[in-house]
């Protein structure tokens, strides 16, 4: 049995946790505290306030916003 490869923004999650020392849940909580900010405002927040790279910040924000949109439907 083979594990399905993780695709999309979530594929960045292991390296985000390793590089920045917080769980994805912690990062998502920080993003959600900034609502109702727009996507790029949230990306800039992670980059400027937490030193996160653009790709990691964008992946985290995109995944969090999509997850919350699905939960609201």
N, C-alpha and C positions, 0 to 999 in steps of 0.2 A: 504494500500500500504506500503510495506517495502522497506527500502533503501538497496541497494546492499552493502555488506560488502567489504571494501577496502582490497585488497590483495597485496602481494609482497612488494617491497621496500617502496611504498607510504604509507603503513600501519604505518610506523614509523614517518611520517611527523608531525602529531599533537604533538607527544612527543618531536620531534626535535625542533619545534618552541617554545614550552613551556619551555623546558630545557635551550636552548641556546639563546633565545630572539631575533631571526631574522626570517624573513619569509623564506619559501623554495625558493622563487624567489631570495632573497638576497644570500642564500647559493649557489644556482646554478650559479649565476653570479660570485661568488668567484671561484668556480670550473672551470668555463669556461675561466676565466682569466689565468688559469694555463695551458691551452691547449698549446701544444700537449702532455702533460704529460700522463703517463700510469696510469691505474686504481689504482694500489697500491701506486704510488707516490701521487696521489690525496687524497687517504685515509690517508696516512701518513701526508700530509699537513694539513688536517682538524684536525687530532689528535694532532699533534705537535704545530701547530700555533694557534689553536682555542679551544683546550681542549675537542674536541668531542670524545665520546666513539667509539670504533671500529665498533660496529654494526650500530650505527647511521651514521657514516662516510661512511661505505661501502654501506649502503642502498641509501644514497644520491648520491654518485658517480655512482653507478650502474644505478639508475633511470635516472640521467642526461645524462650519456653516451648513454643509450638506447634511450632516447627521441631524442637526437641529431642525432643518427644513423638513426632513423625513418624519421626525418625531411630531412635528406640528400638524402634519397632514392626516 
